[in-house]
Amino acid sequence: MHSYLHDLGLLRDRKFALLLSARTISVLGSAFAPVALAFGVLGLPGADATTLSVVLTAQSLPMIAFMLVGGVIADRLPRQRVMMAGELLMALGYFALAAMMLSGWTPLTAMGVAAAATGVGTAIMFPALSGIIPEVVPADRLQAGNVLLGLGANASRVAGVVLSGGTVMLFGGGWALLVSGAMFALAGVLIAMLRLTSAERARAERHSVLADLRDGWREFSSRQWLWVVVAQFSVLVMALQAGHGVLGPLLAKESLGGPAAWSAFLAGEAVGTIAGVLVSLRLRPSRPILLGTLICLPTALPYLLLGLDAPLWATVAGAFVLGVCFDVFGVLWQTTMQREVPPESLSRVSSYDMLGSLMFGPIGLMLAGPAAKVFGTEGALLGCAALVVLSTLAALLAPGVRNLRAPEPVSR
């Protein structure tokens, strides 16, 4: 019988507690950013959905461009230091955006450069985060570690989207972005306190960056379940970026009630992620990738409801379902990767995972504004729902997705 008290004992470990605190605070900062940036940009004189698309694309493209480099760096250098650098770069980017919003000097080029800095920081930080978890958490408690990290992150998302909506309405987007920057800076300080001796990984051989990338690609491409689900998510995230980044806020401004309504939608999603992480704590599926892929199907629900002009309470309920499903998927996915991929290649494989999953995101952002003009905001959202369903059904055709089995649990 699985011992949940044994898993919760991770909270008494100093290193895990620091990692959990840093990750929780970092997510709290990032939860402020979407609402603050979206309505801050849409509130600028002459701004429209295309303006917001440009800023968000400027954030996404550098993140994708630097993702593989971030994976190589995280497999070469102490991951603690790489994470710290990423957090501090994100802090600088959001501080710059806040300064522009607060001063009233908001040229589109300058906002794009600051947004790009946050994207590069994300590209540096996330592969290191994926690789550092097995350095902190014992192998038999990896799923519990991912669950607890997810619980802290999701609680921050709930608090962040609620507080950011209120902050934007009361004080404006600039102050909310300033809070984001401060949170990333604090997370960087906590990561600096981690002092992981295991992160000082000795490497007998040094290879070129290209050789490291080839090795990482071999690890990635040799696992069908991995590259098929990443291909699925490349389409799914394109729909998500369009729906969450541009079309949802635009519809909220047009007919749902503005920032408060969109914050309620995001809060419903965030509460769903907390429910999802609690489900994940007890979930031990024999085929984790099959289950994770199946539960991506209901994530189309909020876009379907938004596209059908459902009332706000229904769209918030749909967002809750999306949050539950994505969080269960995330825990199963991260745990499976950490079990199946060699530790010395994990950050590079994670960078290929993120690159593949996010590579069409900027296309979704760029097309969202024009699609809303051609098909209407509701029609474009229905298109997002269709993309989610079709990409998921395609992934289920792969035997590797259906057949990968988790290792048998060790009896205590």
N, C-alpha and C positions, 0 to 999 in steps of 0.2 A: 504493500500500500504506500502511495506517495506521501511523503511527509512535507506538508506545507509550512509547518513551523521551521523545518530545516531550511527551506527556501527563504523564508522571511528573515532568517538569521543573517543573511547577506547585509541587512541594514546595519548590523553592528560592526561590520568591517569598515575601517577608516577609509581605505582607498575606494571601495565601492560607494561609500557615503559621499565622498568628495565628487566622484564622477557623476553620481545621481544628482547632487546639488547643482553642479555646473550645467548638466544637460537640462535640468528643470528650469533653471534661470535663463538659459539661452533660448529655450522654446518660449518662455514668457515674453522675452524680447521680440522674438519673431512673430508672436501672435499679435502684437501691436501693429506690425508693419503693414499687412495687407489692407486692413481697413483704413489706416492712416494714409498710406500711399494712394490707394484707390480714390478715396473721397477728397484727399488733398489735391491730387492732380485734376480730378473732375471739377473741383471748385475753382480752378484757376481761370482767369478771363480768357474766353475763346477756346477753352479746352473741350474735347469731346472724347468719345470712345477710342478714336484713332490715336489721340494724344496719349491716353493711358496705355494703349497697345505698344506704342513706341518706347515708353519708359520701362514697361515690364519686359519687353523684348531685349532692351539694353541690359537688363539684369540677368536674363536667362542665357543669352548667347555666350557671354564670357564664362558663366558657370559650366556650360557644356564644353566649351573649348578647353578649359583648364582641368576638367575632371580626370582625364587619364594621367596628366602630370601630377595631380594631387595623389593619385593612387601609387605612383612610383615613389614619390617623396615619402609617403607614409610607410611604405615597405622598406625604405632605405634608412630613414632617420627615426629617432624616438618619436613615437606617435603622440606622446604627451605634448612635445614642443610644437609639432605640426598642428595639432588641435588648437593650441594656444594662439598660434599665429593666425589661424583662420578666424577665430572668435574676435581677435583684436582688429583684423581687417574689416570684418562686418561692422564692428563698432564705429570705425572711422567713416565708413560709407554712410551709415545711418545718421551719424552726427552731422555730416556734410549736407545730407538731404534736409535734416531738421533746420540747420542754419539757413538754408535757402528759403524754406517755407516761412520761417519766422521773420526773415529780413525782407521778404517780398521780391527778392532777386531770384527768379526761377526760369532762366533760359533752358530750353529743352535739352540742348547739348550738355550743359553742366549737370542737369539732373540725370541724364543718361550715363555720364561718367561716374557719378556717385553711386548710382544703382549698379553699374558694372563692378565697382569695387566690392559691393556686398555679394555679387554673384561669384567673383573670384574667391572670396573668403569662404563661401559655402563649398566651392569645389575643393578647397584645401582641407577643410574641416571634416567633411562627411566620410571620405574614405578612411581617414585616421580614426574616426569614431567607430566605424564598423570593425576595424582591426584591433582596437584597444580593448574592446569588451572581453574577448577571451584571455587577455593578459591580466584582467582584474578579476574575472569570475571563473570559478572552477568549472571544469568541463561538464560535471554532472548537474550543474545548476545554471547552465546557459539560458534555458528557456525562462527560468525564474528571474534571472538577471535582466533579460530583455523585457519581461513583463513589468518588473518594477521600474525600469527606465521608462517604459511606455506609460506606466501609470503616472509617474511624475510629469512627463511631458504633456500628457493629455489633460491633467489637472491644470497645468499652466495654460494650455490652449483655452480651456473654459474661462479661467480668470482673465486671460489676455484679451479674448474677443469681447467679453462684456466690458472690461475696463477701457479697452481702446475705443469702443463705440461711444461710451460716455465722455472720454477725453476728447475725441474728435468733435463731438457736439458742443462741449463746454469750452474747450480751449483751442481747437483746431488741430489739423494734421501735424503741424510742426512739432508741437509739444509731445504728441504720441510717438513721433519718430525719435525725438530726443530720449524718451524713456527706453525705446528699443536699443539705442546705442549704449546707454548706461548698463542695460542688462547684459549685452554681449561683452562689454568690458569687464563686468563682475565675473561672468563665466570664465573669461580668460584668466583672471586672477586665481580662481579656484582650481582650474586645470594646472596652473603653475605650482600649486601646493601639493599636487598628487605624488610627485617624486617616485615614479615607477622605475625600479631597478631592472625589471624584466623588459622594459622598453629599450634598454641599451643593448639591442640585439647585435651580437657579433656576426659579421659576414666574412666567411673565408674568401669568397670570390666577389669581385666587383665587376659588374657588367655595365654596358652602355644603357642609356635610357631606352633605346630601341630594342635591345635584347631583353630588358626587363618587361617591356610592353609585349613582346612576342611570347615570353613565358606566361605572362598573365592571360594573354589571348588563348593560349593552348589550354590553360586550366578552365577558362570560361567556355570555350567552344566545344570542349570534350564532354560537356554535361548537357544533354538535350533539354532536360527540365529547366535548366537555368536560362539558356538563350531563348527558348520558346516563350517563357513567361516574360522575359525582358522585351521581346518583340511585341507581345500582347500589350505590355504597359507603355510602349512607345506610342501606340495609338490611343490607349486609355488616358494617358497623361496629356496628350494633345487635346482631347475633349475636356479633361479636367481644367487645364490651363485656360481654355477658352471660356468654359462655364463659370469657373470660380474667379478668374482674373478680370474678365471684361463683361461677359454677358449677364452674369448674376448681379453684380453691382449696377449695371446699366438698367436692368429690369427693376431692381429695387428703387432706383432713382425715378424711373418712369411711373411705376404703378404700385409698388409695395410699401413705400413709406420712407425711403432714403436710408441713411446710415444705420439708424436704429433697427430697421427691418433686416438689413443685411447682417448686422451684428447678431440678431436673434437667430438667423439662419446658421451662421458660423458657430454660435453657441450650441445650437442643437447638434451640429456635427461633432463638436468637441465633447459634449456630454456623451454622445454615442461612443466616442473613442474610449472614454473611461469605462463604460459598460463592456465594450469589446475587450479591454485589457483584463477585466475581471473574469470574463469568460475564458480568455486565453490562459489564465493561471491554472485552471482545472482541465484544460483541453490537452489530451495526449493522443492525437489521431495516428493511426498506423500509416496513412498516406497523406502527409501534411501538405504537399504541393497540390494534390488533387482537391483537397478540401479548400485550400487557400484560393485556388482558381475559381472553384464553384461559387464561393461567396463574393466574388467580384460582380456577379450578375446583378444583384440588387442595388449596386452602387449607381445604376442608371436612374433609379427612382426619383431623386430630387430634380434632375434635369427634365424628366418627363412631367413632373408636377409643375415646375416653373413654366415649361412650354405650354401647358394646358391652362395656365392662369389660375391654378388652384389657390385657395386662400392661404394666408401666411402660416397659419398653424399646421396645415398639411405639408407645406414645403419644409417647415422646421422638422416635422416628423420624418420626412424623407431624408433630410440631412442627418438626423440621428441614425437612421438605418445605414447610411453611407459611412458614418463614423465607426459604427460597430464592425461592419464588414472589413473596412480598410485596416482597422487595428488588429483584428484577428489574423488577417492576411500578413500584416507586417511582422507580428511575433513569429508566426510559423515560417515565414520566409527568412528572417534574420537567423533564427535558430538553426534552420536547415543549412544555410550557407556556412555558418560557423562550425557545424559538424562535418560537412562534406568537403570543404575547401581547406587545403593545407594552410596553417597559420602564416607562413612566410609569404604566401601569395594572396592573402585574404583582402588586403586593401586594394591591390590592383584589380582583383576580380570584382570587388565592390565598386571600383571606379568604372569598369566596363558595364556593370549592372546599372549604375546611375546614368552613365552616358547614354546607353541604349534606351533606358526608360524615359529620359528627359529630352532626347534629341529632337523629337517633333513638337515639343512644348512651345518653342518660339513660333512655329508655324500656326499652332492654335491661337496664340496671342495675336499674330499678325492678321490672320483671317477673320478673327472674331468681330472686329469692328466693321469691315466690309460686308461680312455675312449678315450682320444685324441690319445693315442698310438694305441689302438685297432681299433677304427672306423675312425680315422682321426679327426682333429679339426672341420672340417665342419660337419661331420656326428654327432659328439657329440652335436654340437650346434642345429642341427635339432631335436635331441632328447629332448633338453631343450624346444624347441617350442612346441613339442607334449605334454610334461608334463603339460605345462601351460594351453593348451586348454582342455585337458582331466580333469584336476582337477577342472577347472571352470565349465565345463558342469555338472560334478557330483554335485557340490554345488547347482546348480540351481534346482536340483530335490527336495530339502528340502522345505516343505511348510513354515517353519519359515523364510527362506530367502526371499521367494516370497511375503509373506503377511504382514510382519511387517510394520506398518504405522507410520509416523512421527506425532507428535501432531499438531493440528490446530494452525496456527500462530495467535498471539494476535493482534487485530487491535489497532492502535495507535490513 
